[in-house]
Amino acid sequence: MAQETICALATPPGRGGVAVIRVSGPAVPELAQAVAGRLPEPRRATLARFRDAEGGVLDEGLLLYFPAPNSFTGEPVLELLGHGGEVVVDRLLRRLHALGARPARPGEFSERAFLNGRMDLTQAEAIADLIAADSEAGARAALRSLEGAFGDAVRALVDGVIRLRVHVEAAIDFSDEEIDFLADEAVAIQLRDLIDQLAALRAQAGQGRVLRDGMQVVLAGPPNAGKSSLLNALTETDTAIVTDIPGTTRDLLREHLHIDGMPLHIIDTAGLRENADQIEAEGIRRARSAMAGADRVLLVQDVREPPVDPGRLDLPCDIPLTRVLNKIDLTGHVSGLQEEGREAVIAVSARTGDGLAELRDHLKTAMGYQAVGSHFSARRRHLDALARSAEHLALARRALEEEMAGEIAAEELRLVQHHLGEITGEFTSEDLLGEIFSSFCIGK
């Protein structure tokens, strides 16, 4: 249990009907006695007057007490529910600070809950994801992680790795026996099952990452290709100014929408061309910077013009590209998607909307997104840990099946267990915890 007692406003700052101040730590009973004159009965809302050092009334509200270990943090927790005025809240917080409760860092309550074994790291991260969710699908996925779906799946995989490690390491110990335990078919079956389970979990986590972070798409191409018109059509707003004058868009325009629950972040950019003036040249530089961080670039061009060479426009070669042929309403071209080698080509009309449904479906497919399914929220660090686990599991398989090297296989399985443990927090570093919880809200 942490030795310091912390406090923070748990509701948004500003004026409101009710403000909740949360206190956690060993000094909670003494603080409750000093501020409210008593420690209330556990888990029962109690009317109280909150007083200053001279006994004057600061506010009147409800007091809630949760004794350790049956609280959110696993420590004694006190919640003061008072009126939501900035001055009132500030006076109450200053009173608590004077009594020895220091201001909580962002995410420190959730961090203590993790450190005290009240939840694993995936559940702690799911709290922040649930608060930040901007779609029903995202909120449902975060809630499933908060309920333990992701952590349970990881722990089931870890249990399988441990069982296989026991088998392999036992075979090493009995290597002098005439029976080759490593050649046992049960070992091969367990290993194949683990590989299949890990692949399925990676697919689910990938869906969770898309639900949480969404897809970033950059609209790029020459001036007057209809990029801004396409942005307006996809978002169904008049966000971008559309004119027949080349170079209308000078800066980045960002919009956010959902496609069947998948968050989509669209960035409209300045037209890419040579001989641009100073302002337009800066817009082009920003456009190329945005493309470097995109999940996909939509290369928009006028269907009536010759095909645009991505190399001449200096587009990033390592970012997936979809060529969008716009303005088919002026030519009679049929809308739809075609695959030309590694490049997808889709014909649309931003003006009439023809082909936009196919474009939306294409973007979902490009991210591997499925609207139907039992998703949980996941982060980039989870995907990285699962990828490293898959690499070591493949090396373990090679060591067993091709080299019959039990010692190497055992070490690879140990690394698999370590990387999976990083996801739930079984193996963590102080730097990792600091990075994770620093992104949380203060008071959570």
Secondary structure, DSSP 8 states (H G I E B T S, - for coil): --SS-EEEE-S-SSSEEEEEEEEESTTHHHHHHHHHSS---TT--EEEEEE-TTS-EEEEEEEEEE-TTSSSSSS-EEEEEEEE-HHHHHHHHHHHHHTT-EE--TTHHHHHHHHTTSS-HHHHHHHHHHHH--SHHHHHHHHHHHTTHHHHHHHHHHHHHHHHHHHHHHHHHTTTSSS-GGG-HHHHHHHHHHHHHHHHHHHHHHHHHHHHH-EEEEEE-STTSSHHHHHHHHHTS--S---SSTT---S-EEEEEEETTEEEEEEE-----SS--HHHHHHHHHHHHHHHT-SEEEEEEETTS----TTTTT--TTS-EEEEEE-GGGTT---EEEEETTEEEEE--TTT-TTHHHHHHHHHHHTT--SSS------HHHHHHHHHHHHHHHHHHHHHHTS--HHHHHHHHHHHHHHHHHHHTSS--HHHHHHHHTTS-TT-
